[in-house]
């Protein structure tokens, strides 16, 4: 059969797989030897394959949920809801939002 590029790629893939398998076996042997030395010294190590099974990492913000209720500063309800914390950057003295500020922040008066 004539040597085509496809056949050559298949041969190279097989050769690559063999090389990777050999390299993995050698590295695994070295790692097992190192683990056995650590265990002999009294440390409790083990070698596992795959991803560690522990608690999943927390993702993003875990903040609290706002219930739709009247803001104590504005004295009215908005959609989406907001509370006193939304006013923290408004001015030196916390005050109700103006109509322009509500629109800018994406709030609609209910």
C-alpha positions in Angstrom: 0.0 0.0 0.0 1.3 3.5 -0.9 2.3 5.7 1.9 -0.3 8.5 2.2 -0.3 11.4 4.6 -3.2 9.9 6.4 -1.4 6.5 7.0 1.7 8.4 8.1 -0.3 10.4 10.6 -1.9 7.2 12.0 1.6 5.7 12.4 2.8 8.8 14.2 -0.2 8.7 16.5 0.6 5.1 17.4 4.2 6.0 18.0 3.2 9.0 20.1 0.8 6.8 22.2 3.6 4.3 22.9 6.1 7.1 23.9 3.5 8.7 26.2 2.7 5.3 27.8 6.4 4.6 28.4 6.9 8.1 29.9 3.9 7.7 32.1 5.0 4.3 33.4 8.5 5.6 34.2 7.1 8.7 36.0 4.6 6.6 37.9 7.3 4.2 39.1 9.4 7.1 40.4 6.4 8.6 42.1 5.5 5.3 43.8 9.0 5.0 45.0 9.0 8.5 46.5 5.6 7.9 48.1 6.9 4.6 49.7 9.9 6.5 51.1 7.6 9.1 52.6 5.3 6.5 54.1 8.4 4.7 55.6 9.3 8.0 57.3 5.8 8.1 58.9 3.9 10.4 56.6 0.6 9.2 55.2 0.7 9.9 51.5 -1.0 8.0 48.7 -1.1 8.3 45.0 -4.5 8.7 43.3 -5.5 8.9 39.7 -7.8 11.7 38.6 -9.1 14.8 40.4 -9.0 15.1 44.1 -12.4 14.6 45.8 -12.9 17.3 48.3 -15.3 20.0 48.9 -15.9 22.0 45.8 -14.5 25.5 45.8 -16.9 28.3 46.6 -17.9 30.2 43.5 -18.3 33.9 43.3 -20.4 35.9 45.8 -22.5 34.1 48.3 -24.3 37.3 49.2 -27.7 37.5 50.8 -31.0 37.7 48.9 -33.1 40.8 49.0 -36.7 40.5 49.6 -39.0 43.0 47.8 -39.7 45.6 50.5 -39.6 49.3 51.1 -36.1 50.9 51.3 -35.8 52.7 54.7 -34.2 55.7 53.0 -36.3 56.1 49.9 -39.5 55.1 51.6 -40.7 53.3 48.5 -40.2 49.9 46.8 -38.2 49.5 43.6 -37.8 46.8 41.0 -35.2 45.2 41.3 -35.4 45.7 45.1 -32.7 47.6 46.9 -31.9 48.5 50.5 -29.8 50.9 52.5 -26.6 49.4 51.2 -27.4 50.7 47.7 -27.0 54.2 49.0 -23.5 53.9 50.4 -21.9 55.7 47.5 -24.6 58.3 46.8 -23.4 61.4 48.7 -21.8 62.4 52.0 -25.2 62.2 53.6 -27.4 59.2 52.6 -30.6 60.4 51.0 -33.3 59.0 48.8 -32.5 58.4 45.1 -33.7 61.0 42.6 -35.6 59.9 39.5 -32.4 60.3 37.4 -30.4 58.2 39.9 -33.0 55.5 39.8 -32.9 55.4 36.1 -29.1 55.4 36.0 -28.9 52.5 38.5 -31.5 50.5 36.7 -34.2 50.7 39.3 -37.9 51.3 38.6 -40.2 52.6 41.2 -43.0 50.2 42.0 
